[in-house]
Amino acid sequence: MKYPLRNLVYEKIREFENLTDSELLNSLTKGGVELTEADLSKTLMDLEIYGLIRVSWVTKEKKRIELRSAITH
């Protein structure tokens, strides 16, 4: 049974609570999950739409990813 990519990405984000997209991609690759930047971006967008994470731009090339439960208003 194949574990959905969205779940793998979300579990990795939960492990760190906040990280950059490049850190997430490196961590997933080390864990044996091969995906492209396009696949990662689509998955992050899905998770953000579901209200589970928040993605913001740090620089032109780098995104910061945070758990919604870790964000305080």
N, C-alpha and C positions, 0 to 999 in steps of 0.2 A: 504494500500500500504506500503510495507516494504522499508525503506530507505537503499540504499546500504552501506555495512560496510565501504567500501573505502571512501565514502563521509563523514560518521560519524567520522572516524579517522582523515581525512584531516581537517574537520571543527574544531575539538578539537586542532589539531596542530596549525591551524591559530589563534585560540584564545590565545595561549601562545607564539607563534613564535619559541620558543626553549624550550625543556624539555627532560627529560630522558625517556627511555622506561617504566620504572616502574611508573613514575609519570603519563605518558599517560594511562597506563593500569588501574591505580587507579582512574584516572579521568573518564575514560569511564565506569568503574564498578559503580562508584557513580552515573553516569548519566543513569544507567539502561541497559548498553550495556554489555552483557556477552560474552567474547571471551577468547580463550586460547592464550598462548604465541606464539604458532605455527601460529595461525590465524593472530595475530598481526604482526609477522615477515613477513608473506607472503604479508599482506596488505602494510606494510612499504616498502617492496621490489617493489611492483607494483607502489606505489607513487614515489619512487626514480627513477624507470625506466621511468616514465612519466615526470620526471624532476621537480616535484613539491616540493620535500623535499630532504634533504641530511641527511644520517645516518652515524655516525662515532662512533667508539669504544672509550669509555672513560677508562674503565677497562675491565678485562676479562668477567665480568658479566653484564656490564652496557653500554648502547648505548645512544648517544646524537642525538636528532632529531631536525633539523632546517628547517625552510621554505627556499626555494631557493631564493625567492625574498628578504629575510632578510640577505642573504650572500653577503658580499661585497668582491670584488677581487681587 
